[in-house]
Amino acid sequence: MTREDAMESGGGVELTFLLGLGFQLVLGEFTRRLAEVGYADLRPVHGMAFQALKGRGATATELAERLGVTKQAAGQIVDDLERRGYVRREPHPEGGRRKLVVLTGAAREHLAVAGRILHELEAELASSADIGALRRELARVVRALHGQDGLPPLRPVW
């Protein structure tokens, strides 16, 4: 059996490899399309930060916890995004020295564009794969490993 045959059937290829390769390829195409419409300055970690800050925002410490990075790394991400105009720091509603990091209109616009592009990409992939079934099966895998209590944070582990 050739490697291509193995990929076609999924047989003999480790699940972690298939999941990682699928993630890498979809994310790469998604990122390429975002760059085409004017978001070449953003990397996937920025999108993860935007997702973590949606709603009321978060402190840099909370952002670090949600992204699974150090406080220093989260601070660097916030500094970078603030310079680019995607986030701003506001006084924390509970007072004190803490600051709340919130998304700006530019970040919310990016999220809207990114959402549209992701849905378009998924629709294109649906012409060659059963995306609904894939989503359901992956959700079952996540529940089997994590339990029924929502989704764990998506954190890079390599």
VMD Tcl script that builds the backbone (N, CA, C; Angstrom):
set m [mol new atoms 474]
animate dup $m
set s [atomselect $m all]
$s set {name element resname resid chain x y z} {
  {N N MET 1 A 0.843 -1.167 0.000}
  {CA C MET 1 A 0.000 0.000 0.000}
  {C C MET 1 A 0.894 1.237 0.000}
  {N N THR 2 A 0.607 2.181 -0.883}
  {CA C THR 2 A 1.387 3.412 -0.939}
  {C C THR 2 A 0.939 4.352 0.177}
  {N N ARG 3 A 1.748 5.346 0.434}
  {CA C ARG 3 A 1.387 6.360 1.448}
  {C C ARG 3 A 0.088 7.061 1.051}
  {N N GLU 4 A -0.096 7.302 -0.264}
  {CA C GLU 4 A -1.319 7.941 -0.747}
  {C C GLU 4 A -2.536 7.061 -0.476}
  {N N ASP 5 A -2.396 5.738 -0.707}
  {CA C ASP 5 A -3.491 4.815 -0.424}
  {C C ASP 5 A -3.822 4.821 1.067}
  {N N ALA 6 A -2.774 4.831 1.886}
  {CA C ALA 6 A -2.980 4.849 3.334}
  {C C ALA 6 A -3.707 6.129 3.748}
  {N N MET 7 A -3.336 7.262 3.153}
  {CA C MET 7 A -3.995 8.528 3.477}
  {C C MET 7 A -5.457 8.490 3.038}
  {N N GLU 8 A -5.720 7.911 1.886}
  {CA C GLU 8 A -7.095 7.849 1.367}
  {C C GLU 8 A -8.000 7.069 2.305}
  {N N SER 9 A -7.522 5.941 2.801}
  {CA C SER 9 A -8.351 5.107 3.666}
  {C C SER 9 A -8.206 5.469 5.138}
  {N N GLY 10 A -7.140 6.183 5.478}
  {CA C GLY 10 A -6.878 6.498 6.880}
  {C C GLY 10 A -6.227 5.346 7.619}
  {N N GLY 11 A -6.128 4.181 6.962}
  {CA C GLY 11 A -5.548 3.009 7.600}
  {C C GLY 11 A -4.042 3.127 7.711}
  {N N GLY 12 A -3.511 2.718 8.821}
  {CA C GLY 12 A -2.068 2.706 8.994}
  {C C GLY 12 A -1.467 4.069 9.303}
  {N N VAL 13 A -2.277 5.114 9.328}
  {CA C VAL 13 A -1.772 6.451 9.637}
  {C C VAL 13 A -2.277 6.823 11.027}
  {N N GLU 14 A -1.374 7.245 11.891}
  {CA C GLU 14 A -1.732 7.560 13.267}
  {C C GLU 14 A -2.737 8.705 13.319}
  {N N LEU 15 A -3.671 8.594 14.236}
  {CA C LEU 15 A -4.696 9.614 14.408}
  {C C LEU 15 A -4.081 10.982 14.677}
  {N N THR 16 A -3.079 11.039 15.542}
  {CA C THR 16 A -2.466 12.333 15.853}
  {C C THR 16 A -1.847 12.962 14.614}
  {N N PHE 17 A -1.261 12.124 13.748}
  {CA C PHE 17 A -0.677 12.639 12.509}
  {C C PHE 17 A -1.766 13.208 11.602}
  {N N LEU 18 A -2.871 12.473 11.431}
  {CA C LEU 18 A -3.963 12.944 10.570}
  {C C LEU 18 A -4.586 14.228 11.126}
  {N N LEU 19 A -4.811 14.260 12.434}
  {CA C LEU 19 A -5.375 15.463 13.037}
  {C C LEU 19 A -4.437 16.653 12.870}
  {N N GLY 20 A -3.166 16.442 13.153}
  {CA C GLY 20 A -2.188 17.518 13.022}
  {C C GLY 20 A -2.046 18.000 11.603}
  {N N LEU 21 A -1.971 17.073 10.666}
  {CA C LEU 21 A -1.836 17.447 9.264}
  {C C LEU 21 A -3.076 18.185 8.777}
  {N N GLY 22 A -4.267 17.702 9.147}
  {CA C GLY 22 A -5.496 18.389 8.767}
  {C C GLY 22 A -5.531 19.797 9.331}
  {N N PHE 23 A -5.186 19.944 10.604}
  {CA C PHE 23 A -5.150 21.259 11.237}
  {C C PHE 23 A -4.167 22.180 10.524}
  {N N GLN 24 A -2.970 21.672 10.265}
  {CA C GLN 24 A -1.934 22.466 9.606}
  {C C GLN 24 A -2.383 22.938 8.227}
  {N N LEU 25 A -2.971 22.056 7.448}
  {CA C LEU 25 A -3.376 22.410 6.089}
  {C C LEU 25 A -4.552 23.383 6.071}
  {N N VAL 26 A -5.557 23.132 6.903}
  {CA C VAL 26 A -6.703 24.047 6.949}
  {C C VAL 26 A -6.262 25.411 7.473}
  {N N LEU 27 A -5.472 25.425 8.535}
  {CA C LEU 27 A -5.000 26.691 9.095}
  {C C LEU 27 A -4.131 27.451 8.099}
  {N N GLY 28 A -3.271 26.741 7.375}
  {CA C GLY 28 A -2.431 27.388 6.369}
  {C C GLY 28 A -3.250 28.041 5.262}
  {N N GLU 29 A -4.254 27.342 4.782}
  {CA C GLU 29 A -5.115 27.910 3.737}
  {C C GLU 29 A -5.925 29.084 4.279}
  {N N PHE 30 A -6.435 28.947 5.475}
  {CA C PHE 30 A -7.187 30.024 6.130}
  {C C PHE 30 A -6.306 31.268 6.278}
  {N N THR 31 A -5.084 31.084 6.753}
  {CA C THR 31 A -4.155 32.193 6.948}
  {C C THR 31 A -3.797 32.845 5.613}
  {N N ARG 32 A -3.595 32.033 4.580}
  {CA C ARG 32 A -3.293 32.565 3.246}
  {C C ARG 32 A -4.436 33.443 2.743}
  {N N ARG 33 A -5.659 32.987 2.935}
  {CA C ARG 33 A -6.819 33.752 2.477}
  {C C ARG 33 A -6.995 35.042 3.273}
  {N N LEU 34 A -6.709 34.988 4.554}
  {CA C LEU 34 A -6.772 36.213 5.356}
  {C C LEU 34 A -5.738 37.230 4.878}
  {N N ALA 35 A -4.549 36.758 4.542}
  {CA C ALA 35 A -3.503 37.647 4.037}
  {C C ALA 35 A -3.944 38.302 2.729}
  {N N GLU 36 A -4.628 37.547 1.882}
  {CA C GLU 36 A -5.095 38.086 0.600}
  {C C GLU 36 A -6.063 39.256 0.766}
  {N N VAL 37 A -6.822 39.269 1.862}
  {CA C VAL 37 A -7.797 40.340 2.069}
  {C C VAL 37 A -7.291 41.412 3.038}
  {N N GLY 38 A -5.983 41.411 3.303}
  {CA C GLY 38 A -5.405 42.515 4.044}
  {C C GLY 38 A -4.976 42.234 5.473}
  {N N TYR 39 A -4.964 40.977 5.888}
  {CA C TYR 39 A -4.572 40.654 7.256}
  {C C TYR 39 A -3.291 39.844 7.308}
  {N N ALA 40 A -2.330 40.190 6.476}
  {CA C ALA 40 A -1.048 39.481 6.473}
  {C C ALA 40 A -0.253 39.754 7.748}
  {N N ASP 41 A -0.619 40.804 8.486}
  {CA C ASP 41 A 0.118 41.156 9.703}
  {C C ASP 41 A -0.262 40.294 10.903}
  {N N LEU 42 A -1.308 39.481 10.762}
  {CA C LEU 42 A -1.753 38.672 11.887}
  {C C LEU 42 A -1.385 37.214 11.707}
  {N N ARG 43 A -1.011 36.583 12.825}
  {CA C ARG 43 A -0.691 35.157 12.830}
  {C C ARG 43 A -1.796 34.415 13.585}
  {N N PRO 44 A -1.819 33.103 13.491}
  {CA C PRO 44 A -2.859 32.350 14.189}
  {C C PRO 44 A -2.946 32.650 15.688}
  {N N VAL 45 A -1.818 32.902 16.356}
  {CA C VAL 45 A -1.868 33.203 17.787}
  {C C VAL 45 A -2.677 34.470 18.046}
  {N N HIS 46 A -2.645 35.419 17.108}
  {CA C HIS 46 A -3.425 36.639 17.288}
  {C C HIS 46 A -4.918 36.324 17.233}
  {N N GLY 47 A -5.303 35.452 16.317}
  {CA C GLY 47 A -6.699 35.049 16.241}
  {C C GLY 47 A -7.153 34.329 17.502}
  {N N MET 48 A -6.262 33.506 18.060}
  {CA C MET 48 A -6.586 32.821 19.316}
  {C C MET 48 A -6.755 33.847 20.438}
  {N N ALA 49 A -5.915 34.876 20.439}
  {CA C ALA 49 A -6.043 35.931 21.452}
  {C C ALA 49 A -7.362 36.674 21.276}
  {N N PHE 50 A -7.741 36.976 20.044}
  {CA C PHE 50 A -9.015 37.654 19.798}
  {C C PHE 50 A -10.170 36.817 20.336}
  {N N GLN 51 A -10.118 35.508 20.083}
  {CA C GLN 51 A -11.176 34.628 20.576}
  {C C GLN 51 A -11.217 34.660 22.111}
  {N N ALA 52 A -10.059 34.657 22.739}
  {CA C ALA 52 A -9.987 34.653 24.200}
  {C C ALA 52 A -10.453 35.975 24.801}
  {N N LEU 53 A -10.379 37.058 24.023}
  {CA C LEU 53 A -10.745 38.384 24.528}
  {C C LEU 53 A -12.170 38.793 24.163}
  {N N LYS 54 A -12.835 37.992 23.328}
  {CA C LYS 54 A -14.208 38.343 22.938}
  {C C LYS 54 A -15.073 38.516 24.174}
  {N N GLY 55 A -16.075 39.331 24.029}
  {CA C GLY 55 A -16.950 39.578 25.175}
  {C C GLY 55 A -16.423 40.733 25.995}
  {N N ARG 56 A -16.251 40.503 27.263}
  {CA C ARG 56 A -15.862 41.594 28.166}
  {C C ARG 56 A -14.371 41.872 28.197}
  {N N GLY 57 A -13.567 41.057 27.526}
  {CA C GLY 57 A -12.122 41.220 27.576}
  {C C GLY 57 A -11.524 40.366 28.681}
  {N N ALA 58 A -10.279 40.631 29.018}
  {CA C ALA 58 A -9.584 39.855 30.042}
  {C C ALA 58 A -8.350 40.632 30.481}
  {N N THR 59 A -7.852 40.274 31.636}
  {CA C THR 59 A -6.555 40.812 32.048}
  {C C THR 59 A -5.473 40.037 31.287}
  {N N ALA 60 A -4.268 40.546 31.293}
  {CA C ALA 60 A -3.168 39.838 30.631}
  {C C ALA 60 A -2.930 38.483 31.309}
  {N N THR 61 A -3.113 38.415 32.606}
  {CA C THR 61 A -2.948 37.147 33.325}
  {C C THR 61 A -4.007 36.147 32.882}
  {N N GLU 62 A -5.263 36.594 32.763}
  {CA C GLU 62 A -6.332 35.707 32.293}
  {C C GLU 62 A -6.070 35.257 30.861}
  {N N LEU 63 A -5.576 36.171 30.032}
  {CA C LEU 63 A -5.248 35.825 28.652}
  {C C LEU 63 A -4.164 34.753 28.627}
  {N N ALA 64 A -3.155 34.897 29.465}
  {CA C ALA 64 A -2.084 33.896 29.540}
  {C C ALA 64 A -2.654 32.528 29.888}
  {N N GLU 65 A -3.557 32.480 30.852}
  {CA C GLU 65 A -4.174 31.209 31.246}
  {C C GLU 65 A -4.984 30.616 30.097}
  {N N ARG 66 A -5.748 31.449 29.400}
  {CA C ARG 66 A -6.599 30.965 28.313}
  {C C ARG 66 A -5.796 30.466 27.116}
  {N N LEU 67 A -4.632 31.093 26.895}
  {CA C LEU 67 A -3.794 30.687 25.768}
  {C C LEU 67 A -2.765 29.628 26.146}
  {N N GLY 68 A -2.588 29.409 27.442}
  {CA C GLY 68 A -1.602 28.434 27.884}
  {C C GLY 68 A -0.178 28.902 27.666}
  {N N VAL 69 A 0.033 30.209 27.857}
  {CA C VAL 69 A 1.373 30.778 27.695}
  {C C VAL 69 A 1.753 31.475 28.997}
  {N N THR 70 A 2.993 31.907 29.086}
  {CA C THR 70 A 3.436 32.637 30.268}
  {C C THR 70 A 2.809 34.029 30.293}
  {N N LYS 71 A 2.826 34.646 31.467}
  {CA C LYS 71 A 2.329 36.017 31.586}
  {C C LYS 71 A 3.156 36.959 30.718}
  {N N GLN 72 A 4.459 36.694 30.640}
  {CA C GLN 72 A 5.329 37.539 29.829}
  {C C GLN 72 A 4.962 37.424 28.345}
  {N N ALA 73 A 4.700 36.209 27.880}
  {CA C ALA 73 A 4.316 36.015 26.482}
  {C C ALA 73 A 2.984 36.693 26.195}
  {N N ALA 74 A 2.028 36.567 27.111}
  {CA C ALA 74 A 0.737 37.228 26.930}
  {C C ALA 74 A 0.921 38.743 26.892}
  {N N GLY 75 A 1.784 39.260 27.764}
  {CA C GLY 75 A 2.065 40.699 27.763}
  {C C GLY 75 A 2.652 41.161 26.444}
  {N N GLN 76 A 3.535 40.360 25.867}
  {CA C GLN 76 A 4.121 40.710 24.566}
  {C C GLN 76 A 3.067 40.693 23.468}
  {N N ILE 77 A 2.165 39.707 23.510}
  {CA C ILE 77 A 1.082 39.642 22.520}
  {C C ILE 77 A 0.203 40.887 22.645}
  {N N VAL 78 A -0.149 41.245 23.878}
  {CA C VAL 78 A -0.994 42.415 24.102}
  {C C VAL 78 A -0.284 43.676 23.628}
  {N N ASP 79 A 0.997 43.841 23.983}
  {CA C ASP 79 A 1.751 45.022 23.539}
  {C C ASP 79 A 1.744 45.120 22.013}
  {N N ASP 80 A 1.995 44.001 21.349}
  {CA C ASP 80 A 2.039 43.968 19.890}
  {C C ASP 80 A 0.674 44.330 19.299}
  {N N LEU 81 A -0.385 43.718 19.800}
  {CA C LEU 81 A -1.723 43.992 19.272}
  {C C LEU 81 A -2.177 45.410 19.583}
  {N N GLU 82 A -1.733 45.949 20.715}
  {CA C GLU 82 A -2.080 47.325 21.054}
  {C C GLU 82 A -1.395 48.303 20.091}
  {N N ARG 83 A -0.129 48.059 19.781}
  {CA C ARG 83 A 0.584 48.903 18.816}
  {C C ARG 83 A -0.098 48.899 17.453}
  {N N ARG 84 A -0.655 47.754 17.077}
  {CA C ARG 84 A -1.313 47.616 15.777}
  {C C ARG 84 A -2.756 48.115 15.773}
  {N N GLY 85 A -3.274 48.468 16.950}
  {CA C GLY 85 A -4.621 49.007 17.039}
  {C C GLY 85 A -5.727 47.970 17.155}
  {N N TYR 86 A -5.371 46.732 17.518}
  {CA C TYR 86 A -6.384 45.678 17.628}
  {C C TYR 86 A -6.945 45.513 19.045}
  {N N VAL 87 A -6.209 45.957 20.052}
  {CA C VAL 87 A -6.703 45.905 21.431}
  {C C VAL 87 A -6.349 47.212 22.121}
  {N N ARG 88 A -7.028 47.447 23.229}
  {CA C ARG 88 A -6.663 48.578 24.088}
  {C C ARG 88 A -6.802 48.130 25.537}
  {N N ARG 89 A -6.054 48.805 26.383}
  {CA C ARG 89 A -6.128 48.530 27.820}
  {C C ARG 89 A -7.048 49.574 28.453}
  {N N GLU 90 A -7.929 49.075 29.301}
  {CA C GLU 90 A -8.854 49.957 30.010}
  {C C GLU 90 A -8.737 49.671 31.498}
  {N N PRO 91 A -9.130 50.638 32.330}
  {CA C PRO 91 A -9.142 50.351 33.767}
  {C C PRO 91 A -10.056 49.155 34.053}
  {N N HIS 92 A -9.643 48.305 34.974}
  {CA C HIS 92 A -10.446 47.139 35.333}
  {C C HIS 92 A -11.675 47.613 36.098}
  {N N PRO 93 A -12.849 47.055 35.805}
  {CA C PRO 93 A -14.066 47.502 36.494}
  {C C PRO 93 A -14.025 47.326 38.004}
  {N N GLU 94 A -13.199 46.399 38.489}
  {CA C GLU 94 A -13.095 46.185 39.936}
  {C C GLU 94 A -12.034 47.079 40.569}
  {N N GLY 95 A -11.437 47.949 39.775}
  {CA C GLY 95 A -10.453 48.883 40.297}
  {C C GLY 95 A -9.078 48.254 40.454}
  {N N GLY 96 A -8.234 48.931 41.185}
  {CA C GLY 96 A -6.877 48.454 41.401}
  {C C GLY 96 A -5.975 48.776 40.214}
  {N N ARG 97 A -4.819 48.133 40.212}
  {CA C ARG 97 A -3.828 48.397 39.158}
  {C C ARG 97 A -4.074 47.579 37.902}
  {N N ARG 98 A -4.907 46.549 38.013}
  {CA C ARG 98 A -5.146 45.675 36.864}
  {C C ARG 98 A -5.770 46.454 35.716}
  {N N LYS 99 A -5.454 46.004 34.514}
  {CA C LYS 99 A -6.042 46.564 33.304}
  {C C LYS 99 A -6.816 45.471 32.589}
  {N N LEU 100 A -7.896 45.875 31.965}
  {CA C LEU 100 A -8.691 44.963 31.158}
  {C C LEU 100 A -8.292 45.173 29.705}
  {N N VAL 101 A -7.942 44.100 29.033}
  {CA C VAL 101 A -7.582 44.169 27.612}
  {C C VAL 101 A -8.847 43.872 26.824}
  {N N VAL 102 A -9.241 44.798 25.964}
  {CA C VAL 102 A -10.466 44.640 25.188}
  {C C VAL 102 A -10.164 44.806 23.697}
  {N N LEU 103 A -10.998 44.199 22.901}
  {CA C LEU 103 A -10.855 44.297 21.452}
  {C C LEU 103 A -11.329 45.659 20.962}
  {N N THR 104 A -10.672 46.156 19.926}
  {CA C THR 104 A -11.111 47.388 19.275}
  {C C THR 104 A -12.012 47.016 18.091}
  {N N GLY 105 A -12.539 48.029 17.449}
  {CA C GLY 105 A -13.344 47.802 16.260}
  {C C GLY 105 A -12.559 47.080 15.175}
  {N N ALA 106 A -11.271 47.374 15.068}
  {CA C ALA 106 A -10.437 46.715 14.050}
  {C C ALA 106 A -10.367 45.206 14.302}
  {N N ALA 107 A -10.270 44.808 15.552}
  {CA C ALA 107 A -10.227 43.371 15.885}
  {C C ALA 107 A -11.578 42.725 15.614}
  {N N ARG 108 A -12.657 43.416 15.964}
  {CA C ARG 108 A -13.991 42.854 15.711}
  {C C ARG 108 A -14.240 42.726 14.210}
  {N N GLU 109 A -13.749 43.685 13.447}
  {CA C GLU 109 A -13.865 43.594 11.982}
  {C C GLU 109 A -13.082 42.389 11.466}
  {N N HIS 110 A -11.869 42.195 11.988}
  {CA C HIS 110 A -11.067 41.038 11.602}
  {C C HIS 110 A -11.814 39.742 11.914}
  {N N LEU 111 A -12.414 39.654 13.089}
  {CA C LEU 111 A -13.147 38.444 13.456}
  {C C LEU 111 A -14.300 38.175 12.491}
  {N N ALA 112 A -14.982 39.231 12.061}
  {CA C ALA 112 A -16.088 39.061 11.115}
  {C C ALA 112 A -15.575 38.549 9.773}
  {N N VAL 113 A -14.494 39.146 9.288}
  {CA C VAL 113 A -13.900 38.714 8.015}
  {C C VAL 113 A -13.377 37.291 8.138}
  {N N ALA 114 A -12.683 37.008 9.224}
  {CA C ALA 114 A -12.133 35.667 9.439}
  {C C ALA 114 A -13.250 34.632 9.507}
  {N N GLY 115 A -14.346 34.960 10.173}
  {CA C GLY 115 A -15.475 34.039 10.251}
  {C C GLY 115 A -16.053 33.741 8.878}
  {N N ARG 116 A -16.190 34.783 8.065}
  {CA C ARG 116 A -16.709 34.593 6.706}
  {C C ARG 116 A -15.785 33.700 5.897}
  {N N ILE 117 A -14.488 33.956 5.965}
  {CA C ILE 117 A -13.513 33.163 5.213}
  {C C ILE 117 A -13.507 31.712 5.691}
  {N N LEU 118 A -13.573 31.513 6.984}
  {CA C LEU 118 A -13.573 30.150 7.517}
  {C C LEU 118 A -14.810 29.385 7.047}
  {N N HIS 119 A -15.963 30.037 7.052}
  {CA C HIS 119 A -17.182 29.372 6.587}
  {C C HIS 119 A -17.106 29.062 5.092}
  {N N GLU 120 A -16.520 29.963 4.312}
  {CA C GLU 120 A -16.338 29.702 2.880}
  {C C GLU 120 A -15.418 28.499 2.675}
  {N N LEU 121 A -14.331 28.451 3.421}
  {CA C LEU 121 A -13.385 27.347 3.306}
  {C C LEU 121 A -14.056 26.028 3.693}
  {N N GLU 122 A -14.805 26.033 4.776}
  {CA C GLU 122 A -15.508 24.825 5.192}
  {C C GLU 122 A -16.504 24.376 4.119}
  {N N ALA 123 A -17.204 25.332 3.498}
  {CA C ALA 123 A -18.160 24.985 2.444}
  {C C ALA 123 A -17.446 24.351 1.253}
  {N N GLU 124 A -16.282 24.872 0.904}
  {CA C GLU 124 A -15.499 24.290 -0.192}
  {C C GLU 124 A -15.042 22.876 0.160}
  {N N LEU 125 A -14.591 22.692 1.391}
  {CA C LEU 125 A -14.142 21.367 1.815}
  {C C LEU 125 A -15.298 20.374 1.839}
  {N N ALA 126 A -16.497 20.869 2.092}
  {CA C ALA 126 A -17.672 20.002 2.152}
  {C C ALA 126 A -17.977 19.360 0.801}
  {N N SER 127 A -17.430 19.909 -0.272}
  {CA C SER 127 A -17.660 19.299 -1.583}
  {C C SER 127 A -16.840 18.017 -1.758}
  {N N SER 128 A -15.821 17.822 -0.925}
  {CA C SER 128 A -15.003 16.613 -1.048}
  {C C SER 128 A -14.944 15.779 0.234}
  {N N ALA 129 A -15.579 16.255 1.302}
  {CA C ALA 129 A -15.572 15.520 2.567}
  {C C ALA 129 A -16.859 15.830 3.317}
  {N N ASP 130 A -17.285 14.917 4.147}
  {CA C ASP 130 A -18.475 15.122 4.956}
  {C C ASP 130 A -18.068 15.878 6.227}
  {N N ILE 131 A -18.055 17.201 6.116}
  {CA C ILE 131 A -17.583 18.047 7.215}
  {C C ILE 131 A -18.477 17.894 8.444}
  {N N GLY 132 A -19.784 17.749 8.234}
  {CA C GLY 132 A -20.698 17.559 9.364}
  {C C GLY 132 A -20.360 16.302 10.154}
  {N N ALA 133 A -20.131 15.209 9.429}
  {CA C ALA 133 A -19.769 13.953 10.100}
  {C C ALA 133 A -18.413 14.083 10.785}
  {N N LEU 134 A -17.472 14.733 10.134}
  {CA C LEU 134 A -16.153 14.942 10.732}
  {C C LEU 134 A -16.282 15.744 12.022}
  {N N ARG 135 A -17.067 16.821 11.978}
  {CA C ARG 135 A -17.263 17.653 13.168}
  {C C ARG 135 A -17.885 16.828 14.304}
  {N N ARG 136 A -18.893 16.043 13.982}
  {CA C ARG 136 A -19.542 15.213 15.015}
  {C C ARG 136 A -18.566 14.192 15.599}
  {N N GLU 137 A -17.788 13.533 14.756}
  {CA C GLU 137 A -16.846 12.529 15.243}
  {C C GLU 137 A -15.736 13.161 16.081}
  {N N LEU 138 A -15.224 14.307 15.643}
  {CA C LEU 138 A -14.197 14.985 16.435}
  {C C LEU 138 A -14.753 15.442 17.775}
  {N N ALA 139 A -16.016 15.896 17.787}
  {CA C ALA 139 A -16.650 16.282 19.053}
  {C C ALA 139 A -16.743 15.075 19.980}
  {N N ARG 140 A -17.022 13.904 19.425}
  {CA C ARG 140 A -17.077 12.690 20.245}
  {C C ARG 140 A -15.699 12.364 20.823}
  {N N VAL 141 A -14.660 12.524 20.025}
  {CA C VAL 141 A -13.299 12.275 20.501}
  {C C VAL 141 A -12.967 13.235 21.642}
  {N N VAL 142 A -13.300 14.513 21.454}
  {CA C VAL 142 A -13.026 15.510 22.492}
  {C C VAL 142 A -13.778 15.159 23.771}
  {N N ARG 143 A -15.048 14.819 23.652}
  {CA C ARG 143 A -15.829 14.449 24.850}
  {C C ARG 143 A -15.256 13.202 25.523}
  {N N ALA 144 A -14.803 12.228 24.718}
  {CA C ALA 144 A -14.237 11.002 25.290}
  {C C ALA 144 A -12.970 11.302 26.087}
  {N N LEU 145 A -12.199 12.250 25.628}
  {CA C LEU 145 A -10.936 12.568 26.292}
  {C C LEU 145 A -11.071 13.632 27.377}
  {N N HIS 146 A -12.019 14.561 27.193}
  {CA C HIS 146 A -12.126 15.688 28.124}
  {C C HIS 146 A -13.333 15.600 29.040}
  {N N GLY 147 A -14.336 14.888 28.649}
  {CA C GLY 147 A -15.562 14.821 29.433}
  {C C GLY 147 A -16.636 15.701 28.818}
  {N N GLN 148 A -17.732 15.778 29.482}
  {CA C GLN 148 A -18.911 16.479 28.951}
  {C C GLN 148 A -18.948 17.961 29.307}
  {N N ASP 149 A -17.989 18.440 30.085}
  {CA C ASP 149 A -18.031 19.809 30.606}
  {C C ASP 149 A -17.427 20.826 29.657}
  {N N GLY 150 A -18.029 21.026 28.501}
  {CA C GLY 150 A -17.563 22.048 27.582}
  {C C GLY 150 A -16.274 21.669 26.890}
  {N N LEU 151 A -15.678 22.675 26.295}
  {CA C LEU 151 A -14.448 22.458 25.536}
  {C C LEU 151 A -13.236 22.919 26.340}
  {N N PRO 152 A -12.148 22.177 26.257}
  {CA C PRO 152 A -10.919 22.662 26.900}
  {C C PRO 152 A -10.340 23.792 26.062}
  {N N PRO 153 A -9.457 24.607 26.622}
  {CA C PRO 153 A -8.811 25.636 25.823}
  {C C PRO 153 A -7.932 24.999 24.760}
  {N N LEU 154 A -7.865 25.630 23.595}
  {CA C LEU 154 A -6.981 25.156 22.535}
  {C C LEU 154 A -5.607 25.760 22.789}
  {N N ARG 155 A -4.651 24.899 23.133}
  {CA C ARG 155 A -3.314 25.363 23.463}
  {C C ARG 155 A -2.295 24.600 22.651}
  {N N PRO 156 A -1.376 25.333 22.042}
  {CA C PRO 156 A -0.301 24.615 21.341}
  {C C PRO 156 A 0.545 23.858 22.354}
  {N N VAL 157 A 0.891 22.616 22.027}
  {CA C VAL 157 A 1.653 21.797 22.965}
  {C C VAL 157 A 3.012 21.407 22.409}
  {N N TRP 158 A 3.445 21.970 21.320}
  {CA C TRP 158 A 4.747 21.637 20.771}
  {C C TRP 158 A 5.626 22.843 20.717}
}
mol reanalyze $m
mol bondsrecalc $m
mol representation Tube
mol addrep $m
